[in-house]
Amino acid sequence: MHEQQQVAIELVELAPFKVLAVRTEMTPDKNGTRVAWSTLTAQISPKEDSRLTDEPSAYVFIPQEQWSKQVDTLWVGLAVREFGEVPDGVETLEVRGGLYASARVYGNEAHMWRVYEAMFAWLEQSPDYELDRSEGVLGMETVPLEPLNSLTIPYTEIETFDFTMLYPVRKRSGH
């Protein structure tokens, strides 16, 4: 019998935070986020900008209302303590805090899709929580910059996908 690797989904509480980000489209070659990352880091150095928070990760944001139709707009961003001067082509996002369903991806592409399936199955089946698809609500994936930042590698060359999904949830109505 094929043993399915157990995917752990946890509920985590996040504080609100600010982000400087570059908007991108979903591209068929999945490299739109990489282009956005290089646009962003041409203006804001992930190593040197004093506005950045202590956690060195990049974020990919997904407007949650898109899950019901098609995901076509994403943002790639860095968390900052304050916005300061916003360079051209960079937007400010305010991520609202609250409860998020979280799952860690660490493995090949097939593993990544399994984690997405597990996450969405969990959101469908949870008796208490559902995905918060309200207008303006952002889900996110956090991508570590160390030891290896996958946003600097073409999608097709990634062997190990390493990121954490964080999707905002709310109490199901009637609970």
N, C-alpha and C positions, 0 to 999 in steps of 0.2 A: 504494500500500500504506500502510495506517495505521501510522505509527511509534509504537510504545508508548514512552512516556517511561520511561527507565530508572530503576528504583527501587533505590537503593543500600542494601544491608543490611550492617551492620558488626557485628562482635563487640566489645563493650566490657566492660571490667572495672570494677565499681563497688565502692567501699568500703561497708560497712554504714552505715546512718544511721537517725536517729530522726525520727518525724513526729508532729505533732499533727493529728488528722484528724476529720472528721465523716462518719458513715456515711450512705449514701443508697440508695434503691432505683433500679433502672432504670425510668424512667418513659416512657410512650409518646411524650410530647412532648420527651423528651431534656433536660428542664430540671431534673431532680433534682439534677444536679451543680451547677447554678447556685444552687439553694436552699441546698444544703450549703455552698457557698462563702460565701454571705452569712451563714449561721449561724456559720461558722468565723471570718470576718473581723469579725463583730460583737464577738467575744471576743478575737481576736488580730489586732493591726494588722500587715499585711504591711510597712508602712513603719517602724513604730516599735518592735515587740517585740524586745528585746535577745537573746532566745533564738534568733532566726532565723539560719540560715546565710547566707553571703554571696551565695548564688545565688538571685536573686529569681525563683523559679518556683513555680507551684502544681503539685501532683501529683494525678492521678486514679489510684487503685489498683484493680486488678482481681484478685481471688483466682483464681489460675491453674486451680484444679480446676474452676472454673465453665465453662471453655471447652468441656468435654466434654458439659455438659448445657445450661445457659442462664445467661448472665451476668445476675444479678439484684441483687447487692449490690456497691456501689462505695464507695470512700472518697475524699473530697477533702481534701487536706492540705498542710501547709507543713513543710519540713524544719527541724529545730531542733537546736541543740547539746546542750541538755538539756531534759527535760520540764518541770521546775519545777512550778508549781501548775497543775493541769489543770482548766480551767473546765467547768461542767456542759454535758453534751451533746457534749463533745469526748472523743475516745479517743486512746490512744497506740498507735502502730504501730512495730515495729522491722523495718526492711527489711534483709534479710540481703544481704551483698555477694555478689560472684561474677561469673559471666559472663552477659552479657545480649546478645540480638540487638536491634539498634537500627536504627530507620528514621525519617527525618525526613519529616513531612508539611508541605507548604507549597503550598496551592492550594485549589481549590473542593471541594465535597462528592464529586464523581465522582472527583477525584484522590485524596481521602482513602480512598475504598473501594478504589481500585486499590492503594494502599500496603498496606492491610490484606491484600488478596489476595496481594500479592507476599510479604509477611511470612509468611503462613501457608503459602504454597506453598514458600517457602524452608525453613521448619521441617519440612514434610513430606518435602522432597527432600534435605535435607542428609544426606550420608553419615555425618557425625560427631556432629551435635548434634540434640537434640529439645527441645521445650518441656518445661520442668519443671513438671508439674502436681501436684506433691506438695501435700498438705494444708498450708495456711498460707503457701504461697509466693505472693508478690504480684508481678504484672506492673504496669507503670505507664506513664502518659503524662505527660510534663512539659509544662506550659503556661506560656510566658513571661508575666510580668506587664507587661513593657514591650515595645514601645511601646503595646501594646493587650492587655488581658486578656480573652480570649474568654469566660471564665467570668462576665463581667459583661454579656454580650450574649445575648439570647434565641437559642436554637439556630437558629431559622429565619432570623434576620437576619445570620448569619455569612457573609461572602463569602469570606474567606480563612481556611482552617483552618491553624493554625500550631502544631504540637506535635511532640514526639519520642516514639516508642514505644520502650519498653524491656521486653522480655519475657525472663525468666530461662530459660536453657537448661542442659542437662546433656549430658554425653557419652552417646551411644547405648550401650546395653548391648552387650557383645561387642566393644567397641573399646578 
